[in-house]
């Protein structure tokens, strides 16, 4: 059991006390559980004030302030930042940790936090307007590179070599772990950018065409100018048997979009065509993937794997715009564009079948994957379209640490089904479906058929402290784009992965 007390004082007049206690309980096989409780209390800063009232008594004859005890000037220093107020905070949580071999450990933690003025030691804290609470869940992967290098060279090679793969960075589910008890950790980064012309199907169109035809029964007020999406994913793989590998893949999403105004906006609420409008930026936890991979066939130089699993709807799909413009000004809770929600919001089945082969310095492979939405609607009353993807690739091993890859990818995706629930327009107190700001708000514009060419290279450390670590890069260049409706042209995709197996 650990008990900590911390006292802090500064010349702003804040006195702070922190009490924390935790219990570390080992279980077995490197597992441990640590519950903890933390209490924090602080006094307010000398210059803190939630609000300041001043009174000017005016002489009606002259219109000037008169000498009155009611007249007060603002103080020289003041702040209404609630973080400088007197308050108390109580939190509790639990950490579950697993120590693996070769200096790798995994920690997951859940904590609940409550902030209240009434929790301050001695009372007299801030009023209830500053009260709030939240919960947070996180995971941490810790890798001791010195331990990896020391333990990995006992037999002249590292366990990480057994799991090094020669497929491109953008390919998932391409391999299973070799034997029971093997473990692999990795990080995957993917970025997609859209920019350039607006397309209707596969043909470039003018902004005037977009404004008049890409929305639902009304002219659009804005058009997308640039859209960026970044995905950060943690790969955790373990093999309970020689023929089965289990995977958990949590992810974090970041997206931003820049828009330009259109002269075709209804009711005079548009912007000068081509003028910058504003950007939307969001970020948060995406959907979490859980998969089981089966080794169907394995011979020297050939392997076939089947992956069954999918994603759980751990992301938000009800994000709304903080500020609205033009025709939606003043409308409460207008949803952000379908493509900028953090996930699908549905349980999704994502099977894949992969074949890989190699002969001396040459490698090759093929894969088909699919995404089937298992629910007809998410909590926001829509569902993204199903996806089919097929790809083939080849690679060449130039040295014991460097190989290059070439890949062709075909993707087909259906349009969004359903739509956001209607909101009430305060101008006429009538409901409307918010699908008329831009092309991205029309469900029919999503999905299509796409062909891409990927060029990549893979680097594997053959020896030293980083032995067994693999780093891959792949650039995907769009070759053919055919949208179901109106969307911004695709610019490029980039995939970067790191993994280490033992």
C-alpha positions as CSV (number, residue, x, y, z in Angstrom):
1,X,0.0,0.0,0.0
2,X,1.3,3.5,-0.9
3,X,0.1,6.7,0.8
4,X,1.1,10.1,-0.4
5,X,0.5,13.6,0.9
6,X,1.5,16.8,-1.0
7,X,1.2,20.4,0.1
8,X,1.7,23.4,-2.2
9,X,1.7,27.2,-1.6
10,X,2.2,30.1,-4.0
11,X,2.3,33.9,-3.9
12,X,-1.2,34.0,-5.4
13,X,-2.5,32.9,-2.0
14,X,-3.4,29.3,-3.1
15,X,-2.8,26.6,-0.6
16,X,-3.3,23.1,-2.0
17,X,-3.5,19.7,-0.3
18,X,-3.3,16.3,-2.1
19,X,-4.0,12.9,-0.4
20,X,-3.6,9.7,-2.4
21,X,-3.6,6.0,-1.5
22,X,-3.3,3.0,-3.7
23,X,-3.0,-0.8,-3.2
24,X,-0.8,-2.8,-5.5
25,X,-2.0,-6.4,-5.6
26,X,-0.1,-8.9,-7.7
27,X,-2.2,-11.8,-9.0
28,X,-0.3,-14.3,-11.1
29,X,1.7,-14.7,-14.3
30,X,2.8,-11.0,-14.3
31,X,-0.7,-9.6,-13.7
32,X,-1.4,-7.0,-11.1
33,X,-4.4,-4.9,-10.0
34,X,-4.1,-1.4,-8.4
35,X,-7.1,0.4,-7.0
36,X,-6.6,4.0,-5.9
37,X,-8.3,7.0,-4.3
38,X,-7.2,10.6,-4.5
39,X,-8.5,13.8,-2.8
40,X,-7.4,17.3,-3.7
41,X,-8.4,20.6,-2.1
42,X,-7.3,24.2,-2.7
43,X,-8.1,27.7,-1.5
44,X,-8.9,30.4,-4.0
45,X,-6.4,32.9,-5.5
46,X,-6.3,36.3,-3.8
47,X,-7.5,37.9,-7.1
48,X,-10.2,35.4,-8.0
49,X,-13.7,36.6,-8.5
50,X,-16.5,34.8,-10.3
51,X,-18.0,38.2,-11.3
52,X,-17.4,41.9,-10.6
53,X,-20.1,44.5,-10.3
54,X,-19.4,48.2,-10.8
55,X,-21.9,51.1,-10.4
56,X,-21.6,54.5,-11.9
57,X,-23.9,57.2,-10.3
58,X,-24.4,59.8,-13.1
59,X,-25.4,63.4,-12.5
60,X,-28.4,63.8,-14.9
61,X,-27.6,67.4,-15.4
62,X,-24.0,66.9,-16.6
63,X,-24.1,63.3,-17.7
64,X,-20.8,62.7,-15.7
65,X,-20.2,60.4,-12.7
66,X,-20.6,62.1,-9.4
67,X,-18.6,61.6,-6.2
68,X,-20.5,58.7,-4.6
69,X,-19.4,55.8,-2.3
70,X,-21.3,53.6,-4.8
71,X,-18.9,54.3,-7.6
72,X,-16.2,51.6,-7.8
73,X,-13.3,51.0,-10.2
74,X,-12.3,47.5,-11.4
75,X,-9.5,46.0,-9.3
76,X,-6.0,46.1,-10.8
77,X,-5.8,42.3,-11.1
78,X,-8.7,39.9,-11.3
79,X,-9.7,36.6,-12.9
80,X,-12.9,34.5,-13.1
81,X,-11.0,31.3,-14.2
82,X,-12.7,28.6,-12.1
83,X,-9.3,26.8,-11.8
84,X,-8.2,29.6,-9.5
85,X,-11.3,29.2,-7.2
86,X,-11.5,27.3,-4.0
87,X,-12.7,23.8,-4.6
88,X,-12.2,20.1,-3.8
89,X,-11.9,17.1,-6.1
90,X,-12.4,13.4,-5.3
91,X,-11.4,10.7,-7.7
92,X,-11.1,6.9,-7.7
93,X,-9.8,4.4,-10.2
94,X,-8.2,1.0,-10.9
95,X,-5.2,0.0,-13.0
96,X,-4.8,-3.5,-14.4
97,X,-1.2,-4.3,-15.6
98,X,0.5,-7.2,-17.3
99,X,4.3,-7.7,-17.4
100,X,5.4,-9.6,-20.5
101,X,8.7,-11.0,-21.4
102,X,11.6,-8.9,-22.8
103,X,10.8,-5.6,-21.1
104,X,7.2,-5.1,-22.5
105,X,4.3,-4.3,-20.2
106,X,0.7,-3.2,-20.8
107,X,-1.4,-1.0,-18.4
108,X,-5.1,-0.2,-18.6
109,X,-6.7,2.3,-16.3
110,X,-10.2,3.6,-15.5
111,X,-10.8,6.7,-13.3
112,X,-13.8,8.7,-12.2
113,X,-13.3,12.3,-11.1
114,X,-15.7,14.7,-9.3
115,X,-15.0,18.5,-8.9
116,X,-17.1,20.5,-6.5
117,X,-16.7,23.7,-4.5
118,X,-18.4,22.1,-1.5
119,X,-15.6,19.4,-1.4
120,X,-13.1,22.1,-0.3
121,X,-11.5,21.5,3.1
122,X,-13.4,23.8,5.6
123,X,-16.1,24.6,3.1
124,X,-16.5,28.0,1.4
125,X,-15.6,26.8,-2.1
126,X,-16.9,28.0,-5.4
127,X,-20.6,28.0,-6.3
128,X,-22.3,25.1,-8.0
129,X,-21.8,26.7,-11.5
130,X,-18.2,25.4,-11.5
131,X,-19.1,21.8,-10.5
132,X,-18.5,19.0,-13.0
133,X,-17.4,15.4,-13.2
134,X,-15.9,13.0,-15.8
135,X,-14.5,9.6,-16.3
136,X,-11.5,8.6,-18.4
137,X,-10.1,5.3,-19.6
138,X,-6.6,4.8,-21.0
139,X,-4.1,2.2,-22.0
140,X,-0.3,2.5,-22.0
141,X,2.3,0.2,-23.6
142,X,5.8,0.4,-22.1
143,X,8.8,-1.0,-24.0
144,X,12.2,-1.3,-22.4
145,X,14.5,-1.3,-25.5
146,X,17.6,-2.2,-23.5
147,X,15.8,-5.3,-22.1
148,X,14.6,-6.2,-25.6
149,X,18.2,-6.0,-27.1
150,X,19.7,-8.0,-24.2
151,X,17.2,-10.8,-24.2
152,X,16.7,-11.0,-27.9
153,X,20.3,-11.9,-28.8
154,X,20.8,-15.0,-26.6
155,X,20.6,-17.4,-29.5
156,X,22.0,-15.2,-32.2
157,X,18.6,-14.1,-33.5
158,X,15.6,-12.4,-32.0
159,X,12.1,-13.7,-31.6
160,X,10.9,-10.7,-33.5
161,X,12.3,-12.1,-36.7
162,X,9.8,-14.9,-36.7
163,X,7.0,-12.4,-37.0
164,X,8.5,-9.9,-39.5
165,X,6.1,-9.7,-42.5
166,X,6.9,-8.6,-46.1
167,X,3.4,-7.3,-46.9
168,X,2.7,-3.5,-47.4
169,X,2.0,-1.2,-44.5
170,X,-1.6,-0.7,-45.5
171,X,-2.4,-4.4,-45.4
172,X,-4.0,-5.8,-42.1
173,X,-4.6,-9.4,-41.1
174,X,-1.8,-10.6,-43.3
175,X,-0.2,-13.0,-40.9
176,X,-0.9,-15.0,-37.7
177,X,1.6,-15.5,-34.9
178,X,3.8,-18.6,-35.2
179,X,3.2,-20.6,-32.1
180,X,1.2,-20.7,-28.9
181,X,2.4,-18.1,-26.4
182,X,3.7,-15.6,-29.0
183,X,2.8,-12.0,-28.5
184,X,3.1,-8.9,-30.8
185,X,2.6,-5.2,-30.2
186,X,2.4,-2.5,-32.8
187,X,1.3,1.0,-33.8
188,X,-0.5,1.9,-37.0
189,X,-0.9,5.4,-38.5
190,X,-3.1,6.1,-41.5
191,X,-3.8,9.5,-43.1
192,X,-6.2,10.3,-46.0
193,X,-6.4,13.7,-47.7
194,X,-9.0,15.0,-50.1
195,X,-8.4,18.2,-52.2
196,X,-8.7,19.6,-55.7
197,X,-11.8,19.4,-57.8
198,X,-15.3,18.5,-56.8
199,X,-16.4,15.3,-58.6
200,X,-19.8,14.1,-59.6
201,X,-19.1,10.4,-60.1
202,X,-15.8,10.4,-61.8
203,X,-16.1,13.8,-63.6
204,X,-15.0,17.2,-62.3
205,X,-17.8,19.7,-61.9
206,X,-18.1,23.4,-61.2
207,X,-18.9,25.0,-57.8
208,X,-22.1,26.3,-59.3
209,X,-23.2,22.7,-60.2
210,X,-22.3,21.6,-56.7
211,X,-24.3,24.3,-55.1
212,X,-27.4,23.7,-57.3
213,X,-27.5,19.9,-57.4
214,X,-25.5,18.2,-54.6
215,X,-27.9,19.0,-51.7
216,X,-31.4,17.8,-51.0
217,X,-34.2,19.9,-52.5
218,X,-32.3,23.1,-51.8
219,X,-29.2,24.9,-53.0
220,X,-26.0,24.3,-50.9
221,X,-24.4,27.2,-49.1
222,X,-20.8,25.8,-48.8
223,X,-18.5,23.3,-50.6
224,X,-15.6,21.4,-49.2
225,X,-12.1,22.7,-50.1
226,X,-9.9,20.2,-48.2
227,X,-10.6,17.2,-45.9
228,X,-8.0,15.4,-43.8
229,X,-8.4,12.2,-41.7
230,X,-5.8,10.7,-39.4
231,X,-6.1,7.4,-37.6
232,X,-3.9,6.1,-34.8
233,X,-4.3,2.4,-33.9
234,X,-2.7,0.2,-31.3
235,X,-2.2,-3.5,-32.4
236,X,-2.2,-6.1,-29.7
237,X,-1.9,-9.7,-30.8
238,X,-1.6,-13.0,-28.8
239,X,-1.6,-16.6,-29.9
240,X,-3.4,-19.0,-27.4
241,X,-2.7,-21.9,-29.8
242,X,-0.5,-22.5,-32.9
243,X,-3.4,-22.1,-35.2
244,X,-5.3,-19.2,-33.6
245,X,-4.3,-15.5,-33.1
246,X,-6.4,-13.0,-31.2
247,X,-6.3,-9.3,-31.9
248,X,-7.5,-6.1,-30.1
249,X,-7.2,-2.8,-32.0
250,X,-8.3,0.4,-30.2
251,X,-8.0,3.6,-32.3
252,X,-8.0,7.4,-32.1
253,X,-9.4,9.6,-34.9
254,X,-8.5,13.1,-35.9
255,X,-10.3,15.0,-38.8
256,X,-10.5,18.5,-40.1
257,X,-12.3,20.1,-43.1
258,X,-11.9,23.5,-44.7
259,X,-14.9,24.9,-46.7
260,X,-15.5,27.6,-49.2
261,X,-18.7,29.6,-49.7
262,X,-21.2,29.4,-52.6
263,X,-23.2,32.1,-54.3
264,X,-26.1,29.6,-54.7
265,X,-27.0,29.6,-51.0
266,X,-30.8,30.1,-50.4
267,X,-32.3,33.2,-49.1
268,X,-29.2,35.3,-49.5
269,X,-27.5,33.4,-46.7
270,X,-24.5,32.2,-48.7
271,X,-21.0,33.5,-49.1
272,X,-19.2,34.9,-52.0
273,X,-18.3,32.0,-54.3
274,X,-14.8,30.7,-53.5
275,X,-14.4,32.7,-50.3
276,X,-13.0,30.8,-47.3
277,X,-15.7,30.1,-44.7
278,X,-14.3,28.2,-41.7
279,X,-12.9,24.8,-40.7
280,X,-14.3,22.0,-38.6
281,X,-11.9,20.0,-36.4
282,X,-12.8,17.0,-34.3
283,X,-10.9,14.2,-32.5
284,X,-11.7,11.3,-30.2
285,X,-11.8,7.6,-29.6
286,X,-12.8,5.6,-32.7
287,X,-14.4,2.2,-32.9
288,X,-12.5,-0.7,-31.3
289,X,-11.7,-3.8,-33.3
290,X,-11.7,-7.4,-32.0
291,X,-10.6,-10.2,-34.3
292,X,-9.7,-13.9,-34.4
293,X,-7.3,-15.0,-37.1
294,X,-7.2,-18.7,-38.1
295,X,-4.2,-20.3,-39.9
296,X,-6.1,-22.3,-42.6
297,X,-3.1,-23.5,-44.6
298,X,0.7,-23.4,-44.1
299,X,3.4,-24.8,-46.3
300,X,7.0,-23.6,-46.9
301,X,6.6,-20.3,-48.8
302,X,2.8,-20.3,-48.6
303,X,0.1,-19.4,-46.0
304,X,-3.6,-18.8,-46.0
305,X,-5.3,-17.0,-43.1
306,X,-8.9,-16.3,-42.3
307,X,-9.8,-13.4,-40.0
308,X,-13.3,-13.2,-38.4
309,X,-14.3,-10.3,-36.1
310,X,-15.3,-6.7,-36.4
311,X,-15.6,-3.4,-34.5
312,X,-17.6,-2.3,-31.5
313,X,-19.2,1.1,-31.6
314,X,-17.0,2.8,-29.0
315,X,-17.0,6.2,-30.9
316,X,-19.3,9.1,-30.9
317,X,-21.7,9.5,-33.9
318,X,-23.7,12.4,-32.5
319,X,-21.2,15.2,-32.7
320,X,-22.8,18.6,-33.5
321,X,-21.5,21.9,-34.8
322,X,-20.5,24.4,-32.2
323,X,-21.2,27.3,-34.6
324,X,-23.5,27.4,-37.6
325,X,-23.7,29.9,-40.5
326,X,-26.0,30.9,-43.2
327,X,-29.3,29.0,-43.3
328,X,-28.6,27.0,-40.2
329,X,-27.7,30.0,-38.0
330,X,-29.5,29.8,-34.7
331,X,-30.6,26.2,-35.2
332,X,-29.7,24.1,-32.1
333,X,-27.7,20.8,-32.3
334,X,-27.0,20.7,-36.0
335,X,-25.1,17.5,-36.6
336,X,-21.6,17.6,-38.1
337,X,-21.2,16.0,-41.5
338,X,-21.6,12.2,-41.7
339,X,-18.0,11.7,-42.8
340,X,-16.6,13.6,-39.8
341,X,-18.3,11.5,-37.1
342,X,-15.7,9.4,-35.3
343,X,-17.0,6.0,-36.2
344,X,-19.8,4.0,-37.7
345,X,-21.9,3.8,-34.5
346,X,-22.9,0.2,-35.4
347,X,-21.6,-3.2,-34.7
348,X,-19.7,-4.1,-37.9
349,X,-18.6,-7.6,-39.1
350,X,-15.3,-7.4,-40.9
351,X,-14.1,-10.8,-42.4
352,X,-11.0,-11.1,-44.5
353,X,-9.2,-13.9,-46.4
354,X,-5.4,-13.5,-47.1
355,X,-2.9,-15.5,-49.1
356,X,0.9,-14.8,-48.8
357,X,3.8,-16.4,-50.5
358,X,7.5,-15.9,-50.9
359,X,10.5,-17.5,-52.8
360,X,14.0,-16.3,-52.0
361,X,14.0,-12.5,-52.3
362,X,10.5,-12.3,-53.9
363,X,7.2,-12.1,-52.0
364,X,3.6,-11.7,-53.1
365,X,0.1,-11.8,-51.7
366,X,-3.6,-11.2,-52.2
367,X,-6.5,-10.3,-49.9
368,X,-10.2,-9.8,-49.9
369,X,-11.9,-8.0,-47.0
370,X,-15.5,-6.8,-46.3
371,X,-17.4,-4.7,-43.9
372,X,-21.0,-5.6,-43.2
373,X,-23.1,-3.3,-40.9
374,X,-25.0,-5.5,-38.5
375,X,-27.5,-2.8,-37.6
376,X,-29.9,-0.9,-39.8
377,X,-29.5,2.4,-37.8
378,X,-27.1,3.8,-35.2
379,X,-28.1,6.1,-32.4
380,X,-28.1,9.1,-34.9
381,X,-30.5,7.3,-37.2
382,X,-28.1,6.5,-40.1
383,X,-25.7,3.7,-41.2
384,X,-22.6,3.9,-43.4
385,X,-22.6,1.7,-46.5
386,X,-21.1,-1.8,-46.6
387,X,-17.6,-2.1,-48.0
388,X,-15.8,-4.6,-50.2
389,X,-12.0,-4.4,-50.9
390,X,-9.6,-6.5,-52.8
391,X,-5.9,-6.1,-53.2
392,X,-2.8,-7.8,-54.7
393,X,0.8,-7.0,-54.1
394,X,4.4,-8.0,-54.8
395,X,7.6,-7.3,-53.0
396,X,11.4,-7.7,-53.3
397,X,14.0,-8.1,-50.5
398,X,17.0,-6.0,-51.5
399,X,19.0,-6.5,-48.3
400,X,18.6,-8.3,-44.9
401,X,16.9,-5.1,-43.6
402,X,15.1,-3.4,-46.6
403,X,12.4,-4.6,-48.9
404,X,10.0,-2.7,-51.3
405,X,6.4,-3.4,-52.3
406,X,3.9,-2.5,-55.0
407,X,0.2,-3.0,-54.5
408,X,-3.1,-2.5,-56.4
409,X,-6.3,-1.9,-54.5
410,X,-10.0,-1.9,-55.5
411,X,-12.6,-0.7,-53.1
412,X,-16.4,-0.5,-53.4
413,X,-18.6,1.2,-50.7
414,X,-22.3,1.8,-50.5
415,X,-24.0,5.2,-49.8
416,X,-25.1,6.2,-46.3
417,X,-28.5,4.7,-45.4
418,X,-31.0,6.8,-43.4
419,X,-30.3,10.4,-42.2
420,X,-30.0,12.5,-39.1
421,X,-33.2,13.0,-37.2
422,X,-35.0,16.3,-37.9
423,X,-34.3,19.4,-35.9
424,X,-36.6,22.4,-35.2
425,X,-35.9,25.6,-37.1
426,X,-36.6,28.5,-34.7
427,X,-37.4,30.8,-37.6
428,X,-40.7,29.0,-38.4
429,X,-40.8,26.4,-35.6
430,X,-40.9,23.6,-38.2
431,X,-38.8,20.5,-38.3
432,X,-36.3,19.9,-41.1
433,X,-33.6,17.3,-41.9
434,X,-30.2,19.0,-41.8
435,X,-29.0,17.9,-45.3
436,X,-28.7,21.2,-47.2
437,X,-25.5,22.9,-46.0
438,X,-23.1,21.1,-48.3
439,X,-22.7,18.0,-50.4
440,X,-21.2,16.2,-47.3
441,X,-24.6,16.5,-45.6
442,X,-26.4,14.5,-48.3
443,X,-26.3,10.7,-47.5
444,X,-26.6,9.8,-51.2
445,X,-23.2,11.4,-52.0
446,X,-21.2,8.9,-49.9
447,X,-19.5,5.8,-51.2
448,X,-18.4,4.8,-54.7
449,X,-15.8,2.7,-56.5
450,X,-12.1,3.4,-56.2
451,X,-8.8,2.1,-57.6
452,X,-5.4,2.9,-56.0
453,X,-1.7,2.1,-56.6
454,X,0.5,1.6,-53.5
455,X,4.3,2.0,-53.3
456,X,6.0,1.1,-50.1
457,X,9.1,0.0,-48.3
458,X,9.7,-2.1,-45.1
459,X,12.7,-1.8,-42.7
460,X,13.5,-4.6,-40.2
461,X,16.3,-4.2,-37.7
462,X,18.4,-7.4,-38.0
463,X,20.5,-7.0,-34.9
464,X,21.3,-4.7,-32.0
465,X,19.0,-3.1,-29.4
466,X,16.2,-2.7,-32.0
467,X,16.5,-6.2,-33.4
468,X,13.1,-7.6,-34.3
469,X,11.4,-4.2,-34.8
470,X,9.8,-3.6,-38.1
471,X,8.9,-0.2,-39.6
472,X,6.8,0.0,-42.8
473,X,5.7,2.9,-45.1
474,X,3.2,2.8,-48.0
475,X,1.9,5.7,-50.2
476,X,-1.4,5.1,-52.0
477,X,-2.0,7.1,-55.1
478,X,-5.6,7.3,-56.4
479,X,-5.9,6.0,-60.0
480,X,-9.6,6.0,-60.5
481,X,-12.4,7.6,-58.4
482,X,-16.1,7.2,-59.1
483,X,-18.3,8.6,-56.3
484,X,-22.0,7.7,-55.9
485,X,-22.7,11.4,-55.9
486,X,-20.9,14.7,-55.3
487,X,-17.7,14.6,-53.3
488,X,-14.2,16.2,-53.1
489,X,-11.5,14.4,-55.1
490,X,-9.1,12.2,-53.3
491,X,-5.5,13.4,-53.0
492,X,-3.5,10.5,-51.4
493,X,-3.3,8.0,-48.5
494,X,-0.3,7.3,-46.3
495,X,0.1,4.2,-44.0
496,X,2.9,3.8,-41.4
497,X,3.2,0.8,-39.1
498,X,5.6,-0.4,-36.4
499,X,5.5,-3.8,-34.7
500,X,7.6,-6.0,-32.5
501,X,6.9,-9.7,-31.9
502,X,8.3,-12.0,-29.3
